[in-house]
Amino acid sequence: MEMLWTWLLSIFFILTLLYLVGYQLLCLMDLEDDYINSYDSSSRINRIVLPEFIVQGVFCVILFITRHWSMLPLALPHLYYNVNSYMKGRHLADVTEIVTC
């Protein structure tokens, strides 16, 4: 029964991460098609960044607690990148760096 709950939680967190990344891609597609300006696009993306980092961290903690040693090394590099970019202040999208072609 423990494996079932772990599997369900993992699927929930993976789908949540996919939803958050998909939302960011939709914001960038709207920016490319000139439906919104770069300020609105970056503010929408910046609202989603911190929840994405939190979901990734909770997912890694769940993998560690449930001792899924084969999946944990696959998730740790992404967690390291998120923590590193947050600590250096490079995690937010800048309005001036978003370029539309």
C-alpha positions in Angstrom: 0.0 0.0 0.0 2.9 2.3 0.7 4.2 1.9 -2.9 0.8 2.9 -4.2 0.6 6.1 -2.3 4.2 6.9 -3.3 3.4 6.3 -6.9 0.3 8.4 -6.7 2.1 11.3 -5.0 4.9 11.1 -7.6 2.5 11.2 -10.5 0.7 14.2 -8.9 3.9 16.2 -8.4 5.2 15.3 -11.9 1.9 16.4 -13.5 2.0 19.6 -11.4 5.5 20.3 -12.7 4.4 19.7 -16.3 1.4 22.0 -15.8 3.7 24.8 -14.5 6.2 24.5 -17.3 3.4 24.3 -19.8 1.9 27.5 -18.5 5.3 29.2 -18.8 5.5 28.0 -22.4 2.0 29.3 -23.2 3.0 32.7 -21.9 6.0 32.7 -24.1 3.9 31.6 -27.1 1.5 34.5 -26.4 4.4 36.8 -26.3 5.7 35.5 -29.6 2.3 36.0 -31.3 2.0 39.5 -29.9 -1.1 38.8 -27.7 0.6 40.2 -24.6 3.6 42.5 -24.1 6.9 41.5 -22.5 6.1 43.0 -19.1 2.9 41.0 -18.7 4.6 37.8 -19.9 7.5 38.1 -17.5 5.2 39.0 -14.6 3.1 35.9 -15.3 6.2 33.7 -15.6 7.7 35.1 -12.4 4.6 34.3 -10.4 5.0 30.6 -11.3 8.8 30.2 -10.7 8.8 29.9 -6.9 5.9 27.4 -6.8 7.7 25.3 -9.4 10.8 25.3 -7.2 8.8 24.3 -4.2 7.1 21.4 -6.0 10.4 20.1 -7.3 11.9 20.3 -3.7 8.9 18.4 -2.2 9.1 15.8 -4.9 12.8 15.2 -4.1 12.0 15.0 -0.4 9.3 12.4 -1.1 11.7 10.4 -3.2 14.3 10.5 -0.4 11.8 9.6 2.4 10.4 6.7 0.4 14.0 5.5 -0.5 13.6 5.5 -4.2 17.3 5.6 -4.8 17.0 5.0 -8.6 14.8 8.0 -9.2 16.4 10.4 -6.7 19.7 10.9 -8.6 17.7 11.8 -11.7 15.8 14.6 -9.8 18.7 16.0 -7.8 20.5 17.9 -10.6 17.4 19.8 -11.4 16.9 20.6 -7.7 20.5 21.8 -7.5 20.1 24.0 -10.5 16.9 25.5 -9.0 18.6 26.2 -5.6 21.7 27.6 -7.3 19.7 30.0 -9.5 17.5 31.1 -6.6 20.5 31.8 -4.4 22.2 33.8 -7.1 19.0 35.7 -7.9 18.8 34.5 -11.5 15.5 32.7 -11.2 13.2 35.5 -12.4 12.6 36.4 -16.0 13.8 39.9 -16.8 11.6 42.1 -19.0 14.6 43.5 -20.9 16.0 40.0 -21.7 12.8 38.6 -23.3 13.3 39.1 -27.0 10.6 38.6 -29.6 11.5 37.9 -33.2 
